[in-house]
Amino acid sequence: MTSENKGYTLALENGRLHQKQEKIFLKPMVLYIPQQAVEAVNDLLSKLPDDREEGEFSVDGHQ
């Protein structure tokens, strides 16, 4: 019997809207490289809906 690598999931969820974006990495070691990890997270963030209310801060600290 062969075991198949189904990968590892990186997921982000908007708790207010209960929406989730995720990506499966068959080789998650790529996320050990900071720039690759940042790009993966930013890619998922860009796919989540923006539901910020007036006065809330984004991840990078800008309003």
N, CA, C, O and CB atoms as a CASP TS submission, in Angstrom:
PFRMAT TS
TARGET T0000
AUTHOR 0000-0000-0000
METHOD Language model
MODEL 1
PARENT N/A
ATOM      1  N   MET     1       0.840  -1.178   0.000  1.00  0.00           N
ATOM      2  CA  MET     1       0.000   0.000   0.000  1.00  0.00           C
ATOM      3  C   MET     1       0.886   1.242   0.000  1.00  0.00           C
ATOM      4  O   MET     1       1.822   1.350   0.792  1.00  0.00           O
ATOM      5  CB  MET     1      -0.956  -0.002   1.216  1.00  0.00           C
ATOM      6  N   THR     2       0.589   2.146  -0.868  1.00  0.00           N
ATOM      7  CA  THR     2       1.349   3.394  -0.943  1.00  0.00           C
ATOM      8  C   THR     2       0.565   4.512  -0.283  1.00  0.00           C
ATOM      9  O   THR     2      -0.644   4.650  -0.473  1.00  0.00           O
ATOM     10  CB  THR     2       1.675   3.755  -2.408  1.00  0.00           C
ATOM     11  N   SER     3       1.283   5.305   0.496  1.00  0.00           N
ATOM     12  CA  SER     3       0.615   6.464   1.096  1.00  0.00           C
ATOM     13  C   SER     3       0.868   7.667   0.196  1.00  0.00           C
ATOM     14  O   SER     3       1.986   7.889  -0.268  1.00  0.00           O
ATOM     15  CB  SER     3       1.127   6.734   2.563  1.00  0.00           C
ATOM     16  N   GLU     4      -0.158   8.413  -0.034  1.00  0.00           N
ATOM     17  CA  GLU     4      -0.071   9.561  -0.916  1.00  0.00           C
ATOM     18  C   GLU     4      -0.038  10.835  -0.086  1.00  0.00           C
ATOM     19  O   GLU     4      -0.846  11.014   0.825  1.00  0.00           O
ATOM     20  CB  GLU     4      -1.251   9.584  -1.908  1.00  0.00           C
ATOM     21  N   ASN     5       0.915  11.730  -0.410  1.00  0.00           N
ATOM     22  CA  ASN     5       1.005  13.014   0.275  1.00  0.00           C
ATOM     23  C   ASN     5      -0.111  13.910  -0.248  1.00  0.00           C
ATOM     24  O   ASN     5      -0.112  14.295  -1.417  1.00  0.00           O
ATOM     25  CB  ASN     5       2.409  13.676   0.066  1.00  0.00           C
ATOM     26  N   LYS     6      -1.047  14.235   0.614  1.00  0.00           N
ATOM     27  CA  LYS     6      -2.151  15.100   0.216  1.00  0.00           C
ATOM     28  C   LYS     6      -1.833  16.559   0.479  1.00  0.00           C
ATOM     29  O   LYS     6      -2.642  17.436   0.173  1.00  0.00           O
ATOM     30  CB  LYS     6      -3.421  14.707   0.947  1.00  0.00           C
ATOM     31  N   GLY     7      -0.664  16.830   1.043  1.00  0.00           N
ATOM     32  CA  GLY     7      -0.221  18.192   1.242  1.00  0.00           C
ATOM     33  C   GLY     7      -0.649  18.782   2.570  1.00  0.00           C
ATOM     34  O   GLY     7      -1.301  18.137   3.391  1.00  0.00           O
ATOM     35  N   TYR     8      -0.259  20.026   2.749  1.00  0.00           N
ATOM     36  CA  TYR     8      -0.577  20.790   3.951  1.00  0.00           C
ATOM     37  C   TYR     8      -1.346  22.026   3.532  1.00  0.00           C
ATOM     38  O   TYR     8      -1.055  22.635   2.503  1.00  0.00           O
ATOM     39  CB  TYR     8       0.711  21.171   4.747  1.00  0.00           C
ATOM     40  N   THR     9      -2.322  22.389   4.331  1.00  0.00           N
ATOM     41  CA  THR     9      -3.189  23.512   3.995  1.00  0.00           C
ATOM     42  C   THR     9      -2.808  24.753   4.779  1.00  0.00           C
ATOM     43  O   THR     9      -2.648  24.715   5.999  1.00  0.00           O
ATOM     44  CB  THR     9      -4.642  23.157   4.257  1.00  0.00           C
ATOM     45  N   LEU    10      -2.666  25.856   4.054  1.00  0.00           N
ATOM     46  CA  LEU    10      -2.524  27.175   4.661  1.00  0.00           C
ATOM     47  C   LEU    10      -3.876  27.844   4.470  1.00  0.00           C
ATOM     48  O   LEU    10      -4.352  27.967   3.341  1.00  0.00           O
ATOM     49  CB  LEU    10      -1.329  28.024   4.016  1.00  0.00           C
ATOM     50  N   ALA    11      -4.500  28.279   5.563  1.00  0.00           N
ATOM     51  CA  ALA    11      -5.846  28.844   5.465  1.00  0.00           C
ATOM     52  C   ALA    11      -5.946  30.133   6.270  1.00  0.00           C
ATOM     53  O   ALA    11      -5.341  30.266   7.334  1.00  0.00           O
ATOM     54  CB  ALA    11      -6.895  27.830   5.953  1.00  0.00           C
ATOM     55  N   LEU    12      -6.716  31.075   5.746  1.00  0.00           N
ATOM     56  CA  LEU    12      -7.052  32.321   6.440  1.00  0.00           C
ATOM     57  C   LEU    12      -8.570  32.442   6.435  1.00  0.00           C
ATOM     58  O   LEU    12      -9.229  32.110   5.450  1.00  0.00           O
ATOM     59  CB  LEU    12      -6.368  33.577   5.759  1.00  0.00           C
ATOM     60  N   GLU    13      -9.115  32.924   7.550  1.00  0.00           N
ATOM     61  CA  GLU    13     -10.564  33.058   7.647  1.00  0.00           C
ATOM     62  C   GLU    13     -10.931  34.455   8.113  1.00  0.00           C
ATOM     63  O   GLU    13     -10.310  35.008   9.021  1.00  0.00           O
ATOM     64  CB  GLU    13     -11.145  32.006   8.602  1.00  0.00           C
ATOM     65  N   ASN    14     -11.950  35.018   7.475  1.00  0.00           N
ATOM     66  CA  ASN    14     -12.545  36.263   7.923  1.00  0.00           C
ATOM     67  C   ASN    14     -13.598  35.858   8.945  1.00  0.00           C
ATOM     68  O   ASN    14     -14.665  35.360   8.585  1.00  0.00           O
ATOM     69  CB  ASN    14     -13.161  37.111   6.719  1.00  0.00           C
ATOM     70  N   GLY    15     -13.293  36.074  10.219  1.00  0.00           N
ATOM     71  CA  GLY    15     -14.178  35.635  11.286  1.00  0.00           C
ATOM     72  C   GLY    15     -15.523  36.331  11.288  1.00  0.00           C
ATOM     73  O   GLY    15     -16.530  35.744  11.683  1.00  0.00           O
ATOM     74  N   ARG    16     -15.545  37.564  10.853  1.00  0.00           N
ATOM     75  CA  ARG    16     -16.802  38.311  10.845  1.00  0.00           C
ATOM     76  C   ARG    16     -17.743  37.794   9.759  1.00  0.00           C
ATOM     77  O   ARG    16     -18.943  37.641   9.990  1.00  0.00           O
ATOM     78  CB  ARG    16     -16.532  39.807  10.640  1.00  0.00           C
ATOM     79  N   LEU    17     -17.198  37.528   8.586  1.00  0.00           N
ATOM     80  CA  LEU    17     -18.034  37.066   7.471  1.00  0.00           C
ATOM     81  C   LEU    17     -18.063  35.548   7.349  1.00  0.00           C
ATOM     82  O   LEU    17     -18.808  35.003   6.535  1.00  0.00           O
ATOM     83  CB  LEU    17     -17.539  37.664   6.173  1.00  0.00           C
ATOM     84  N   HIS    18     -17.262  34.869   8.148  1.00  0.00           N
ATOM     85  CA  HIS    18     -17.177  33.405   8.132  1.00  0.00           C
ATOM     86  C   HIS    18     -16.831  32.874   6.744  1.00  0.00           C
ATOM     87  O   HIS    18     -17.395  31.884   6.279  1.00  0.00           O
ATOM     88  CB  HIS    18     -18.496  32.795   8.605  1.00  0.00           C
ATOM     89  N   GLN    19     -15.887  33.560   6.095  1.00  0.00           N
ATOM     90  CA  GLN    19     -15.408  33.096   4.795  1.00  0.00           C
ATOM     91  C   GLN    19     -13.946  32.710   4.931  1.00  0.00           C
ATOM     92  O   GLN    19     -13.182  33.357   5.646  1.00  0.00           O
ATOM     93  CB  GLN    19     -15.597  34.187   3.697  1.00  0.00           C
ATOM     94  N   LYS    20     -13.569  31.647   4.235  1.00  0.00           N
ATOM     95  CA  LYS    20     -12.215  31.121   4.349  1.00  0.00           C
ATOM     96  C   LYS    20     -11.583  30.975   2.972  1.00  0.00           C
ATOM     97  O   LYS    20     -12.250  30.610   2.004  1.00  0.00           O
ATOM     98  CB  LYS    20     -12.220  29.772   5.080  1.00  0.00           C
ATOM     99  N   GLN    21     -10.293  31.264   2.899  1.00  0.00           N
ATOM    100  CA  GLN    21      -9.501  30.995   1.704  1.00  0.00           C
ATOM    101  C   GLN    21      -8.386  30.057   2.121  1.00  0.00           C
ATOM    102  O   GLN    21      -7.808  30.214   3.196  1.00  0.00           O
ATOM    103  CB  GLN    21      -8.935  32.319   1.059  1.00  0.00           C
ATOM    104  N   GLU    22      -8.083  29.091   1.286  1.00  0.00           N
ATOM    105  CA  GLU    22      -7.025  28.158   1.628  1.00  0.00           C
ATOM    106  C   GLU    22      -6.279  27.708   0.387  1.00  0.00           C
ATOM    107  O   GLU    22      -6.794  27.748  -0.730  1.00  0.00           O
ATOM    108  CB  GLU    22      -7.591  26.959   2.365  1.00  0.00           C
ATOM    109  N   LYS    23      -5.048  27.276   0.621  1.00  0.00           N
ATOM    110  CA  LYS    23      -4.210  26.768  -0.453  1.00  0.00           C
ATOM    111  C   LYS    23      -3.477  25.549   0.075  1.00  0.00           C
ATOM    112  O   LYS    23      -2.990  25.547   1.205  1.00  0.00           O
ATOM    113  CB  LYS    23      -3.209  27.855  -0.970  1.00  0.00           C
ATOM    114  N   ILE    24      -3.403  24.518  -0.745  1.00  0.00           N
ATOM    115  CA  ILE    24      -2.720  23.288  -0.355  1.00  0.00           C
ATOM    116  C   ILE    24      -1.304  23.312  -0.916  1.00  0.00           C
ATOM    117  O   ILE    24      -1.093  23.576  -2.100  1.00  0.00           O
ATOM    118  CB  ILE    24      -3.494  22.030  -0.855  1.00  0.00           C
ATOM    119  N   PHE    25      -0.347  23.035  -0.053  1.00  0.00           N
ATOM    120  CA  PHE    25       1.060  22.967  -0.434  1.00  0.00           C
ATOM    121  C   PHE    25       1.518  21.524  -0.331  1.00  0.00           C
ATOM    122  O   PHE    25       1.495  20.937   0.751  1.00  0.00           O
ATOM    123  CB  PHE    25       1.936  23.896   0.459  1.00  0.00           C
ATOM    124  N   LEU    26       1.935  20.947  -1.457  1.00  0.00           N
ATOM    125  CA  LEU    26       2.469  19.589  -1.432  1.00  0.00           C
ATOM    126  C   LEU    26       3.868  19.577  -0.831  1.00  0.00           C
ATOM    127  O   LEU    26       4.296  18.577  -0.255  1.00  0.00           O
ATOM    128  CB  LEU    26       2.491  18.990  -2.846  1.00  0.00           C
ATOM    129  N   LYS    27       4.578  20.696  -0.967  1.00  0.00           N
ATOM    130  CA  LYS    27       5.918  20.832  -0.388  1.00  0.00           C
ATOM    131  C   LYS    27       5.921  22.092   0.483  1.00  0.00           C
ATOM    132  O   LYS    27       6.349  23.153   0.030  1.00  0.00           O
ATOM    133  CB  LYS    27       7.033  20.907  -1.513  1.00  0.00           C
ATOM    134  N   PRO    28       5.449  21.984   1.724  1.00  0.00           N
ATOM    135  CA  PRO    28       5.309  23.169   2.574  1.00  0.00           C
ATOM    136  C   PRO    28       6.635  23.795   3.000  1.00  0.00           C
ATOM    137  O   PRO    28       6.641  24.882   3.578  1.00  0.00           O
ATOM    138  CB  PRO    28       4.528  22.811   3.792  1.00  0.00           C
ATOM    139  N   MET    29       7.755  23.130   2.727  1.00  0.00           N
ATOM    140  CA  MET    29       9.049  23.699   3.089  1.00  0.00           C
ATOM    141  C   MET    29       9.277  25.045   2.410  1.00  0.00           C
ATOM    142  O   MET    29      10.071  25.855   2.887  1.00  0.00           O
ATOM    143  CB  MET    29      10.169  22.735   2.723  1.00  0.00           C
ATOM    144  N   VAL    30       8.583  25.286   1.298  1.00  0.00           N
ATOM    145  CA  VAL    30       8.723  26.565   0.607  1.00  0.00           C
ATOM    146  C   VAL    30       8.310  27.717   1.529  1.00  0.00           C
ATOM    147  O   VAL    30       8.782  28.841   1.363  1.00  0.00           O
ATOM    148  CB  VAL    30       7.875  26.577  -0.685  1.00  0.00           C
ATOM    149  N   LEU    31       7.433  27.441   2.497  1.00  0.00           N
ATOM    150  CA  LEU    31       6.969  28.486   3.413  1.00  0.00           C
ATOM    151  C   LEU    31       8.013  28.847   4.464  1.00  0.00           C
ATOM    152  O   LEU    31       7.831  29.807   5.213  1.00  0.00           O
ATOM    153  CB  LEU    31       5.694  28.043   4.098  1.00  0.00           C
ATOM    154  N   TYR    32       9.104  28.087   4.526  1.00  0.00           N
ATOM    155  CA  TYR    32      10.206  28.442   5.429  1.00  0.00           C
ATOM    156  C   TYR    32      10.946  29.675   4.927  1.00  0.00           C
ATOM    157  O   TYR    32      11.641  30.339   5.696  1.00  0.00           O
ATOM    158  CB  TYR    32      11.184  27.264   5.574  1.00  0.00           C
ATOM    159  N   ILE    33      10.802  29.982   3.650  1.00  0.00           N
ATOM    160  CA  ILE    33      11.428  31.169   3.062  1.00  0.00           C
ATOM    161  C   ILE    33      10.482  32.336   3.322  1.00  0.00           C
ATOM    162  O   ILE    33       9.365  32.358   2.805  1.00  0.00           O
ATOM    163  CB  ILE    33      11.716  30.983   1.506  1.00  0.00           C
ATOM    164  N   PRO    34      10.925  33.311   4.126  1.00  0.00           N
ATOM    165  CA  PRO    34      10.010  34.393   4.529  1.00  0.00           C
ATOM    166  C   PRO    34       9.284  35.067   3.371  1.00  0.00           C
ATOM    167  O   PRO    34       8.079  35.302   3.465  1.00  0.00           O
ATOM    168  CB  PRO    34      10.772  35.431   5.286  1.00  0.00           C
ATOM    169  N   GLN    35       9.974  35.382   2.291  1.00  0.00           N
ATOM    170  CA  GLN    35       9.329  36.066   1.169  1.00  0.00           C
ATOM    171  C   GLN    35       8.235  35.193   0.546  1.00  0.00           C
ATOM    172  O   GLN    35       7.183  35.700   0.155  1.00  0.00           O
ATOM    173  CB  GLN    35      10.373  36.444   0.104  1.00  0.00           C
ATOM    174  N   GLN    36       8.479  33.896   0.456  1.00  0.00           N
ATOM    175  CA  GLN    36       7.474  32.983  -0.093  1.00  0.00           C
ATOM    176  C   GLN    36       6.255  32.900   0.826  1.00  0.00           C
ATOM    177  O   GLN    36       5.117  32.864   0.359  1.00  0.00           O
ATOM    178  CB  GLN    36       8.078  31.580  -0.301  1.00  0.00           C
ATOM    179  N   ALA    37       6.504  32.871   2.130  1.00  0.00           N
ATOM    180  CA  ALA    37       5.409  32.807   3.100  1.00  0.00           C
ATOM    181  C   ALA    37       4.561  34.073   3.040  1.00  0.00           C
ATOM    182  O   ALA    37       3.332  34.005   3.078  1.00  0.00           O
ATOM    183  CB  ALA    37       5.960  32.604   4.522  1.00  0.00           C
ATOM    184  N   VAL    38       5.216  35.225   2.948  1.00  0.00           N
ATOM    185  CA  VAL    38       4.498  36.498   2.861  1.00  0.00           C
ATOM    186  C   VAL    38       3.645  36.532   1.600  1.00  0.00           C
ATOM    187  O   VAL    38       2.488  36.953   1.642  1.00  0.00           O
ATOM    188  CB  VAL    38       5.485  37.688   2.876  1.00  0.00           C
ATOM    189  N   GLU    39       4.205  36.096   0.491  1.00  0.00           N
ATOM    190  CA  GLU    39       3.446  36.090  -0.762  1.00  0.00           C
ATOM    191  C   GLU    39       2.242  35.151  -0.684  1.00  0.00           C
ATOM    192  O   GLU    39       1.171  35.471  -1.200  1.00  0.00           O
ATOM    193  CB  GLU    39       4.352  35.681  -1.927  1.00  0.00           C
ATOM    194  N   ALA    40       2.413  34.005  -0.047  1.00  0.00           N
ATOM    195  CA  ALA    40       1.308  33.051   0.084  1.00  0.00           C
ATOM    196  C   ALA    40       0.185  33.637   0.935  1.00  0.00           C
ATOM    197  O   ALA    40      -0.990  33.509   0.591  1.00  0.00           O
ATOM    198  CB  ALA    40       1.804  31.731   0.700  1.00  0.00           C
ATOM    199  N   VAL    41       0.547  34.277   2.042  1.00  0.00           N
ATOM    200  CA  VAL    41      -0.465  34.883   2.919  1.00  0.00           C
ATOM    201  C   VAL    41      -1.137  36.060   2.217  1.00  0.00           C
ATOM    202  O   VAL    41      -2.358  36.198   2.279  1.00  0.00           O
ATOM    203  CB  VAL    41       0.173  35.348   4.254  1.00  0.00           C
ATOM    204  N   ASN    42      -0.357  36.908   1.552  1.00  0.00           N
ATOM    205  CA  ASN    42      -0.939  38.047   0.838  1.00  0.00           C
ATOM    206  C   ASN    42      -1.885  37.592  -0.268  1.00  0.00           C
ATOM    207  O   ASN    42      -2.915  38.223  -0.506  1.00  0.00           O
ATOM    208  CB  ASN    42       0.165  38.923   0.249  1.00  0.00           C
ATOM    209  N   ASP    43      -1.539  36.502  -0.940  1.00  0.00           N
ATOM    210  CA  ASP    43      -2.407  35.963  -1.985  1.00  0.00           C
ATOM    211  C   ASP    43      -3.758  35.550  -1.398  1.00  0.00           C
ATOM    212  O   ASP    43      -4.807  35.835  -1.976  1.00  0.00           O
ATOM    213  CB  ASP    43      -1.734  34.761  -2.681  1.00  0.00           C
ATOM    214  N   LEU    44      -3.723  34.882  -0.252  1.00  0.00           N
ATOM    215  CA  LEU    44      -4.976  34.472   0.390  1.00  0.00           C
ATOM    216  C   LEU    44      -5.754  35.688   0.896  1.00  0.00           C
ATOM    217  O   LEU    44      -6.978  35.741   0.772  1.00  0.00           O
ATOM    218  CB  LEU    44      -4.691  33.505   1.555  1.00  0.00           C
ATOM    219  N   LEU    45      -5.043  36.660   1.465  1.00  0.00           N
ATOM    220  CA  LEU    45      -5.718  37.870   1.955  1.00  0.00           C
ATOM    221  C   LEU    45      -6.414  38.619   0.823  1.00  0.00           C
ATOM    222  O   LEU    45      -7.511  39.148   1.005  1.00  0.00           O
ATOM    223  CB  LEU    45      -4.712  38.798   2.649  1.00  0.00           C
ATOM    224  N   SER    46      -5.782  38.663  -0.334  1.00  0.00           N
ATOM    225  CA  SER    46      -6.371  39.400  -1.457  1.00  0.00           C
ATOM    226  C   SER    46      -7.659  38.750  -1.952  1.00  0.00           C
ATOM    227  O   SER    46      -8.484  39.408  -2.585  1.00  0.00           O
ATOM    228  CB  SER    46      -5.370  39.498  -2.603  1.00  0.00           C
ATOM    229  N   LYS    47      -7.833  37.470  -1.668  1.00  0.00           N
ATOM    230  CA  LYS    47      -9.038  36.759  -2.109  1.00  0.00           C
ATOM    231  C   LYS    47     -10.180  36.847  -1.099  1.00  0.00           C
ATOM    232  O   LYS    47     -11.326  36.540  -1.429  1.00  0.00           O
ATOM    233  CB  LYS    47      -8.709  35.305  -2.371  1.00  0.00           C
ATOM    234  N   LEU    48      -9.872  37.264   0.129  1.00  0.00           N
ATOM    235  CA  LEU    48     -10.927  37.430   1.131  1.00  0.00           C
ATOM    236  C   LEU    48     -11.616  38.769   0.919  1.00  0.00           C
ATOM    237  O   LEU    48     -10.962  39.736   0.528  1.00  0.00           O
ATOM    238  CB  LEU    48     -10.352  37.334   2.570  1.00  0.00           C
ATOM    239  N   PRO    49     -12.910  38.853   1.165  1.00  0.00           N
ATOM    240  CA  PRO    49     -13.613  40.127   1.007  1.00  0.00           C
ATOM    241  C   PRO    49     -13.146  41.137   2.049  1.00  0.00           C
ATOM    242  O   PRO    49     -12.830  40.777   3.183  1.00  0.00           O
ATOM    243  CB  PRO    49     -15.132  39.921   1.115  1.00  0.00           C
ATOM    244  N   ASP    50     -13.107  42.389   1.653  1.00  0.00           N
ATOM    245  CA  ASP    50     -12.709  43.475   2.544  1.00  0.00           C
ATOM    246  C   ASP    50     -13.957  43.978   3.256  1.00  0.00           C
ATOM    247  O   ASP    50     -14.831  44.581   2.632  1.00  0.00           O
ATOM    248  CB  ASP    50     -11.997  44.633   1.760  1.00  0.00           C
ATOM    249  N   ASP    51     -14.041  43.733   4.552  1.00  0.00           N
ATOM    250  CA  ASP    51     -15.231  44.156   5.297  1.00  0.00           C
ATOM    251  C   ASP    51     -14.880  45.150   6.395  1.00  0.00           C
ATOM    252  O   ASP    51     -15.612  45.288   7.375  1.00  0.00           O
ATOM    253  CB  ASP    51     -15.935  42.945   5.903  1.00  0.00           C
ATOM    254  N   ARG    52     -13.752  45.846   6.226  1.00  0.00           N
ATOM    255  CA  ARG    52     -13.341  46.796   7.267  1.00  0.00           C
ATOM    256  C   ARG    52     -14.379  47.896   7.437  1.00  0.00           C
ATOM    257  O   ARG    52     -14.950  48.403   6.471  1.00  0.00           O
ATOM    258  CB  ARG    52     -11.972  47.410   6.927  1.00  0.00           C
ATOM    259  N   GLU    53     -14.597  48.239   8.670  1.00  0.00           N
ATOM    260  CA  GLU    53     -15.485  49.350   8.970  1.00  0.00           C
ATOM    261  C   GLU    53     -14.634  50.593   9.185  1.00  0.00           C
ATOM    262  O   GLU    53     -13.418  50.501   9.357  1.00  0.00           O
ATOM    263  CB  GLU    53     -16.373  49.048  10.219  1.00  0.00           C
ATOM    264  N   GLU    54     -15.266  51.732   9.176  1.00  0.00           N
ATOM    265  CA  GLU    54     -14.576  53.003   9.400  1.00  0.00           C
ATOM    266  C   GLU    54     -13.767  52.938  10.685  1.00  0.00           C
ATOM    267  O   GLU    54     -14.293  52.589  11.742  1.00  0.00           O
ATOM    268  CB  GLU    54     -15.583  54.171   9.458  1.00  0.00           C
ATOM    269  N   GLY    55     -12.491  53.275  10.592  1.00  0.00           N
ATOM    270  CA  GLY    55     -11.649  53.322  11.781  1.00  0.00           C
ATOM    271  C   GLY    55     -10.898  52.042  12.081  1.00  0.00           C
ATOM    272  O   GLY    55     -10.021  52.044  12.944  1.00  0.00           O
ATOM    273  N   GLU    56     -11.207  50.948  11.402  1.00  0.00           N
ATOM    274  CA  GLU    56     -10.471  49.709  11.627  1.00  0.00           C
ATOM    275  C   GLU    56      -9.147  49.769  10.888  1.00  0.00           C
ATOM    276  O   GLU    56      -8.997  50.486   9.899  1.00  0.00           O
ATOM    277  CB  GLU    56     -11.294  48.482  11.172  1.00  0.00           C
ATOM    278  N   PHE    57      -8.202  49.009  11.383  1.00  0.00           N
ATOM    279  CA  PHE    57      -6.885  48.970  10.776  1.00  0.00           C
ATOM    280  C   PHE    57      -6.720  47.696   9.969  1.00  0.00           C
ATOM    281  O   PHE    57      -7.285  46.655  10.303  1.00  0.00           O
ATOM    282  CB  PHE    57      -5.793  49.075  11.841  1.00  0.00           C
ATOM    283  N   SER    58      -5.935  47.792   8.897  1.00  0.00           N
ATOM    284  CA  SER    58      -5.613  46.606   8.109  1.00  0.00           C
ATOM    285  C   SER    58      -4.375  45.941   8.699  1.00  0.00           C
ATOM    286  O   SER    58      -3.820  46.425   9.685  1.00  0.00           O
ATOM    287  CB  SER    58      -5.387  46.971   6.611  1.00  0.00           C
ATOM    288  N   VAL    59      -3.946  44.847   8.108  1.00  0.00           N
ATOM    289  CA  VAL    59      -2.813  44.076   8.606  1.00  0.00           C
ATOM    290  C   VAL    59      -1.543  44.916   8.658  1.00  0.00           C
ATOM    291  O   VAL    59      -0.759  44.786   9.598  1.00  0.00           O
ATOM    292  CB  VAL    59      -2.589  42.851   7.736  1.00  0.00           C
ATOM    293  N   ASP    60      -1.327  45.776   7.664  1.00  0.00           N
ATOM    294  CA  ASP    60      -0.089  46.545   7.623  1.00  0.00           C
ATOM    295  C   ASP    60      -0.181  47.846   8.425  1.00  0.00           C
ATOM    296  O   ASP    60       0.765  48.634   8.416  1.00  0.00           O
ATOM    297  CB  ASP    60       0.274  46.854   6.187  1.00  0.00           C
ATOM    298  N   GLY    61      -1.267  48.082   9.096  1.00  0.00           N
ATOM    299  CA  GLY    61      -1.384  49.238   9.975  1.00  0.00           C
ATOM    300  C   GLY    61      -1.967  50.479   9.328  1.00  0.00           C
ATOM    301  O   GLY    61      -2.156  51.487  10.009  1.00  0.00           O
ATOM    302  N   HIS    62      -2.261  50.439   8.025  1.00  0.00           N
ATOM    303  CA  HIS    62      -2.870  51.590   7.360  1.00  0.00           C
ATOM    304  C   HIS    62      -4.381  51.497   7.449  1.00  0.00           C
ATOM    305  O   HIS    62      -4.950  50.406   7.486  1.00  0.00           O
ATOM    306  CB  HIS    62      -2.423  51.678   5.887  1.00  0.00           C
ATOM    307  N   GLN    63      -5.018  52.649   7.483  1.00  0.00           N
ATOM    308  CA  GLN    63      -6.482  52.654   7.519  1.00  0.00           C
ATOM    309  C   GLN    63      -7.045  52.632   6.131  1.00  0.00           C
ATOM    310  O   GLN    63      -8.264  52.633   5.960  1.00  0.00           O
ATOM    311  CB  GLN    63      -7.004  53.865   8.269  1.00  0.00           C
TER
END
